[in-house]
Amino acid sequence: AQDAFNAFIRERDKDMPCICCGRFPDSDDWKPGGVWDAGHFLGRGAYPELRFEEDNCHRQLKTCNGGSSKYAKKGRTVSQGYREGIIARIGLERVEWLEGHHEPKHYTIGDLKATKAKYVAKLKEIKSQ
C-alpha cells in the first residue's frame, strides 16, 4: 500500500520542484532508485494516522528527505522549508489541520489491500491524462 501511495504522490507532483527547497535536481544528482521520494511532512512513525493523507505527502528530493541540507538555504532546516512549501501549496488552514489532533488508525490487511488498489487506480488515471 505504501509503495502504491508513494508512486502516486511522485507522479502527482512530477512537474513541481522539491517541497522543501524549491529546486529540481542537478543533472549530476542521479541516484539508484531516482532522486525523488514521497516525503511526509509529519512522519509516518510519529503520525501513522496521516500515513495515507495526500496533503501530508509531497514529492521531495532524497537529499532533503534524508535530512541533508545540501539544497536547504543556510540557516533553515529541511522541516522549516517543508512547512513553508506546504503552506504555499495547500494553504495554512490545511497545514494547521494536519498539525492538529487525529484519531489513531489501526490498519487491517483488508484496509491496506484496499488502499493499495485505490492508489494503483489513481496512479493509472493520472498517467493516462
C-alpha positions in Angstrom: 0.0 0.0 0.0 2.8 2.4 0.9 4.6 1.8 -2.4 1.5 2.4 -4.4 0.7 5.6 -2.4 4.3 6.9 -2.8 4.3 6.2 -6.6 1.0 8.2 -6.9 2.5 11.1 -4.9 5.6 11.2 -7.1 3.6 11.2 -10.2 1.0 13.7 -8.9 3.8 16.2 -8.2 6.0 15.3 -11.2 6.1 18.8 -12.6 6.7 20.5 -9.2 10.1 21.2 -7.5 11.0 19.8 -4.2 8.6 20.8 -1.5 11.4 21.6 0.9 14.0 23.5 -1.1 12.0 24.5 -4.2 14.6 23.1 -6.6 14.8 20.5 -9.2 17.9 18.2 -9.0 21.1 19.0 -10.8 21.8 16.8 -13.8 24.6 15.0 -11.9 22.3 14.1 -9.0 21.2 10.8 -10.5 20.9 8.0 -7.8 19.8 4.4 -8.0 16.1 4.4 -7.4 15.9 8.0 -8.6 16.4 11.3 -6.9 12.8 11.8 -5.7 11.0 10.4 -2.6 7.4 10.8 -1.5 8.3 12.7 1.7 5.8 13.1 4.6 5.5 16.4 6.3 4.6 14.7 9.5 6.5 11.4 9.6 4.8 8.0 9.3 6.3 6.7 12.5 5.1 9.5 14.8 1.9 10.1 12.9 0.7 6.8 11.4 -2.8 8.1 11.1 -1.6 10.5 8.4 0.4 7.9 6.5 -2.0 7.9 3.6 -3.2 11.5 3.8 -2.4 13.1 0.5 -2.0 16.6 1.9 0.7 15.3 4.2 2.9 13.9 1.5 4.7 15.6 -1.5 7.5 14.9 -3.9 10.8 15.6 -2.2 14.4 15.3 -3.2 16.0 12.3 -1.5 18.7 14.7 -0.1 16.1 16.8 1.6 14.0 13.8 2.8 17.1 12.2 4.3 17.7 15.4 6.3 20.7 16.6 4.2 21.0 20.3 3.9 22.6 20.2 0.5 19.7 22.0 -1.0 18.4 23.8 2.0 19.1 27.5 2.3 21.7 28.4 5.0 20.1 28.8 8.4 16.9 26.9 7.7 16.2 23.3 8.5 14.6 20.9 6.0 11.4 20.8 8.1 11.1 24.6 8.1 11.5 24.6 4.3 8.9 21.8 4.0 6.4 23.7 6.2 6.9 26.9 4.1 6.5 24.9 0.9 3.4 23.0 2.0 1.7 26.2 3.2 2.4 27.7 -0.3 0.8 24.7 -2.0 -2.2 23.8 0.2 -2.7 26.8 2.5 -2.2 27.4 6.2 -5.6 26.2 7.2 -5.0 22.7 5.8 -1.5 22.6 7.3 -2.9 23.5 10.7 -5.4 20.7 10.3 -2.5 18.3 9.6 -0.8 19.6 12.7 -3.9 19.1 14.9 -5.1 16.1 16.7 -6.2 13.0 14.8 -7.6 9.7 16.0 -5.2 6.8 15.7 -5.8 4.4 12.9 -5.4 0.7 13.1 -5.0 -0.7 9.5 -6.2 -4.2 8.8 -4.8 -6.3 6.0 -8.1 -5.6 4.2 -7.6 -1.8 4.7 -4.1 -2.0 3.3 -5.2 -4.0 0.3 -8.0 -1.5 -0.4 -5.6 1.4 -0.1 -3.1 -0.2 -2.5 -5.9 -0.8 -5.0 -7.1 2.8 -4.7 -3.6 4.3 -5.3 -2.8 1.9 -8.2 -6.0 3.1 -9.8 -5.3 6.7 -9.1 -1.8 6.4 -10.5 -3.1 4.7 -13.6 -5.7 7.5 -14.0 -3.3 10.4 -13.8 -0.7 8.7 -16.0 -3.4 8.4 -18.7 -4.2 12.1 -18.6 
